[in-house]
């Protein structure tokens, strides 16, 4: 989809990039300035970031009317304390993803990942890192070569959800290796239940912050 990013309200951006060790990271940022040629986005300064430039990145654009994604180039990273500025080329083509971005919460629950590895079925007993009705990130003890599609079993409170999932990426932040998966062909009743679990967790966290 081709539309003018300079003429719409952007709530925030997510920039998915690779560090110098080839691990994938995602940083949420605010738009500082946008032109036909460059988007300047800012986030809180982190001295531990290890970013190579230039490189191709994935841009998630959260707007009032939905979520869009695009491939573009991260050209430079600028330290401007207390912020870090990302300069990316303004993409000309974007792909509409969904009407809204499902909110994601940190939640630790038991899970299994089942996939075929060297013609044998492998089943990993793991712990979720965060969860939404759109996908899940799972903590790992090491990096695995997952196939494009796996089976995931989520042991949620009062419900077990079994679903197919698309492997997205492996990243390493806060010294925790995590694999990201997008849930696919999941029954709507299970998606609704996951949304309820996430909403309940979000409310609990807000109450803690008010104490």
Steps between C-alpha positions, in 0.01 A plus 500: 500500500634840404402796715656821627643446850549874543123558489381245759515485879758243614465392863838325516748293300664165564835448331620140467874480434800268535789573733865436416467144634209430258238490775167666424363779720190717496493854638188711550547864413321830450510700179720807544476623141384361167561613141457342159851359534572439869329397823679607817382293799609526862516260793664500843878479477646156566880486503492121454340510156729347239362617166665488161415754231393509228273194500157393380239512776131426542284794597168452683286813481219527755235749387147579617354292218721194539846350481721515191837341424773586255859417411740791503861596582641614832763750389640629828461501877560823691561541874320805632475452876268395652378366163623282218390608153441259212512635147319278249404558139132579460344191335288552191304175529339357813299188574186520712516243782191536715245751624675524835807372677418247768648610831780278624573429865787328677367173634682185609308179429610149411498416129621240250644555154471198270680489165687272264878509527725282281202274421420452869231665710640730767294621795636781716367578847525878527367812675320786327658846520208706373168433331227658290209371296723545196816324615731382774865535594660205674817483710766254382816356648671527160430596139310239295452470124120494494313413180255751357207338681485335844238382747472685831316389812428775753413392854295804600299535822196269474561431130744326268535658156648295216572687180719520195745786493729667249860551610594867465843554653738435788630796699722557800432791731563531874718187454188291436468302176140518376319359197204687352204319346183619328192294585325361192173314446419541869129460589334832580391370841866440591602844372225659709621311806861610441379861475318458834815361664707790365243758610483353852880503523515858377246612763695321774822676397330839499366441852850408620640820355239703690590349837 
